[in-house]
Amino acid sequence: MTTKQSNRLNMAKTLRQFFSADQAKYAGNNPLTIRIAELNTIVENLDNLATTQTTDTTANTNLKRDARRVMVNLTVAYANTAADYFDDKDSPLSKQLTTSKSKIKNMTGVEAKIYCNKLYTVVSNNIGNLDPNYVTASEASQWLTAINNFDAKAYDAGVSIDTTQNATQDLKIEFKKLETCLLKLDRLMKKYDILDSSFHGNYKISRKTSDIGTRHTIETPSQK
C-alpha cells in the first residue's frame, strides 16, 4: 500500500469512528445510514487486502532451510543405504539410488523436492524386497514426511504470489469505491450544515484527517 493509500485509509477509519460515536445525530436518516454501512464495509475490505498484499509468500527463510536440510539428509541416508543393499543383488536400482548432498546442493527447491521424491518412490515401491536392517517401512515414512514438510514450508499459509499481486489490483478498485462513497457522504451531509452545524463541522474535520495515529481534538462551536 502506498503512503497516499495508507493516509486515505486512515482518514476513512477516522470517519468511521466519527459516525460510530455520533449515531444519535443521524438516527432515522436511512440514506445516510446505508452510506455509512457501505463505508464500514469498504474500510474492512481495504484492511483485509492490505494484510494479504504484505503476506510473505516465500515463508520464513529459516524454516525453509531447516526443512530442506532434513529432506536432503534423509534422502541421502536412506537412498544410499538402499543402494548398498541392491548393489549386492546386482540390481540396476543400486545406480539409481546412489546420490550425494553435493548433487542436490545446486538444485532449486522445486527440483530438489522432485528429485528426493523420485528416490523415495523407488525405495517405497521396493520396500517389500528390502532387508529391514537397511531401510524399514517406518524410516521410509519418516522420509516422506520430511519431503512433504519441505513442500509445506515452501510457501506461506497457502498464500500464493498471484494472490498478493491480485490484492494490489483489488486495492485500487476498492479505493475507487471509497472515493465514490465519500463523495456521496459529502452530499448527504450537506443538510446538517443547516440542521446541525456542529455535527457537520466535526464531519469536515474528520474528513481531513490523514493520520489516525495522531490524536485530534474536535472542537465544537461552544469550545471556541
C-alpha positions in Angstrom: 0.0 0.0 0.0 1.4 3.4 -0.9 1.7 6.3 1.6 -1.2 8.1 -0.2 -3.4 5.0 0.1 -2.4 4.5 3.7 -3.3 8.1 4.6 -6.6 7.7 2.7 -7.5 4.6 4.6 -6.6 6.2 7.9 -8.9 9.1 7.1 -11.7 6.6 6.3 -11.1 4.9 9.6 -11.3 8.2 11.4 -14.6 9.0 9.6 -15.9 5.5 10.6 -15.1 6.3 14.3 -16.8 9.7 14.0 -20.0 8.2 12.7 -19.9 5.4 15.3 -19.6 7.9 18.1 -22.4 10.2 16.9 -25.1 7.7 15.8 -27.8 9.6 17.6 -27.1 12.6 15.3 -28.3 10.8 12.2 -30.7 8.3 13.6 -33.7 7.9 11.2 -31.7 9.2 8.2 -31.8 5.9 6.2 -29.9 7.1 3.1 -27.0 8.3 5.3 -27.1 5.1 7.5 -26.9 3.0 4.3 -24.0 5.0 3.0 -22.1 4.8 6.4 -22.6 1.0 6.3 -21.0 1.0 2.9 -18.1 3.0 4.2 -17.6 0.5 7.0 -17.6 -2.4 4.6 -15.1 -0.7 2.3 -12.7 0.1 5.2 -12.9 -3.6 6.3 -12.2 -4.8 2.8 -9.2 -2.4 2.4 -7.8 -3.6 5.7 -8.0 -7.3 4.6 -6.5 -6.6 1.2 -3.6 -4.6 2.8 -2.9 -7.6 5.0 -2.9 -10.0 2.1 -0.7 -7.7 0.0 2.0 -7.7 2.6 1.9 -11.5 3.2 5.4 -13.0 2.8 4.8 -15.7 0.1 8.3 -17.0 0.4 7.7 -18.1 4.0 10.3 -18.0 6.8 13.7 -18.5 5.3 15.0 -20.4 8.4 12.0 -22.8 8.3 12.6 -23.4 4.6 16.3 -24.0 5.1 15.8 -26.4 8.0 13.0 -28.3 6.2 15.3 -28.7 3.1 18.2 -29.9 5.2 16.1 -32.6 6.8 14.7 -33.7 3.5 18.1 -33.9 1.8 19.7 -35.6 4.8 17.1 -38.4 4.9 17.2 -38.8 1.1 20.9 -39.2 1.0 20.9 -41.5 4.1 18.1 -43.9 3.1 18.6 -43.8 -0.7 22.3 -44.8 -0.3 21.5 -47.4 2.3 19.0 -49.0 -0.1 21.5 -48.7 -2.9 24.1 -50.7 -0.9 21.5 -53.5 -0.4 20.5 -53.7 -4.1 24.2 -53.5 -5.1 24.7 -56.9 -3.5 21.8 -58.2 -5.6 23.4 -56.9 -8.8 20.3 -54.7 -9.4 20.1 -51.5 -11.6 18.3 -49.9 -8.6 21.7 -49.5 -6.9 22.9 -47.0 -9.5 19.5 -45.2 -9.5 19.6 -44.7 -5.7 23.3 -43.7 -5.3 23.3 -40.0 -4.6 25.1 -37.2 -2.6 24.4 -33.9 -0.9 26.6 -32.2 -3.4 24.4 -33.4 -6.3 21.3 -31.8 -4.7 23.1 -28.7 -3.5 22.7 -26.6 -6.7 19.1 -27.7 -7.3 16.3 -25.2 -6.8 13.8 -26.0 -4.1 11.3 -27.4 -6.6 14.0 -29.5 -8.3 15.3 -30.9 -5.0 11.8 -31.8 -3.9 11.1 -33.6 -7.1 14.4 -35.4 -7.1 14.1 -36.5 -3.4 10.5 -37.7 -4.0 11.7 -39.7 -7.0 14.3 -41.6 -5.0 11.8 -42.1 -2.2 9.3 -43.6 -4.7 11.9 -46.0 -5.9 12.6 -47.2 -2.4 8.9 -47.2 -1.4 7.9 -49.3 -4.4 10.6 -51.9 -3.5 10.3 -51.7 0.3 8.9 -55.3 0.4 12.2 -56.5 -1.2 14.4 -54.6 1.2 16.0 -56.1 4.2 14.5 -54.2 7.2 18.1 -53.8 8.5 18.7 -51.4 5.6 15.5 -49.3 5.4 12.4 -50.0 7.4 8.8 -49.0 6.5 8.9 -46.6 9.4 12.1 -44.9 8.1 10.5 -44.6 4.7 7.5 -43.0 6.3 9.8 -40.5 8.1 11.5 -39.8 4.8 8.2 -39.0 3.1 7.1 -36.8 6.0 10.3 -34.7 5.5 9.6 -34.3 1.8 6.0 -33.2 2.4 7.1 -30.9 5.2 9.6 -29.1 2.9 6.8 -28.6 0.4 4.5 -27.1 3.1 7.3 -24.7 4.2 8.0 -23.5 0.6 5.1 -21.0 0.7 3.3 -19.2 3.5 -0.1 -20.5 4.7 -1.3 -21.3 1.2 -1.0 -17.7 0.0 0.5 -17.6 -3.5 2.4 -14.8 -5.2 -0.6 -14.4 -7.6 -2.9 -13.7 -4.6 -0.7 -10.9 -3.3 -0.4 -9.3 -6.7 -4.2 -9.5 -7.2 -4.6 -7.8 -3.8 -2.7 -4.8 -5.2 -5.1 -4.5 -8.1 -8.1 -5.1 -5.8 -6.9 -2.3 -3.5 -7.0 0.2 -6.4 -10.6 -0.9 -7.2 -11.6 -0.7 -3.5 -10.1 2.8 -3.2 -12.2 3.9 -6.2 -15.3 2.7 -4.3 -14.1 4.6 -1.3 -13.8 7.8 -3.3 -17.3 7.4 -4.7 -18.7 6.6 -1.2 -17.0 9.7 0.3 -18.5 12.0 -2.4 -22.0 10.6 -1.7 -21.4 11.1 2.0 -20.4 14.7 1.4 -23.6 15.2 -0.5 -25.8 13.6 2.2 -24.1 15.6 5.0 -24.8 19.0 3.4 -28.3 19.1 5.1 -26.6 19.1 8.5 -24.7 22.3 7.7 -28.1 23.9 8.3 -29.8 21.4 10.8 -26.7 20.7 13.0 -23.7 22.9 12.1 -21.6 21.4 14.9 -22.2 17.8 13.6 -21.4 19.0 10.1 -18.3 20.8 11.2 -16.9 17.8 13.1 -17.6 15.7 10.0 -15.5 18.0 7.9 -12.7 17.8 10.4 -12.8 14.0 10.3 -12.8 14.1 6.5 -9.5 16.0 6.5 -7.7 13.7 9.0 -4.8 11.9 7.2 -3.1 10.2 10.1 -5.1 8.1 12.5 -2.1 7.7 14.8 -2.3 11.4 15.7 -4.7 12.5 18.4 -7.1 15.1 17.0 -9.3 17.3 19.2 -12.6 18.0 17.6 -13.9 21.4 18.6 -17.5 22.3 18.8 -18.7 25.9 18.5 -19.1 26.1 22.3 -15.4 25.2 22.7 -14.1 28.1 20.6 
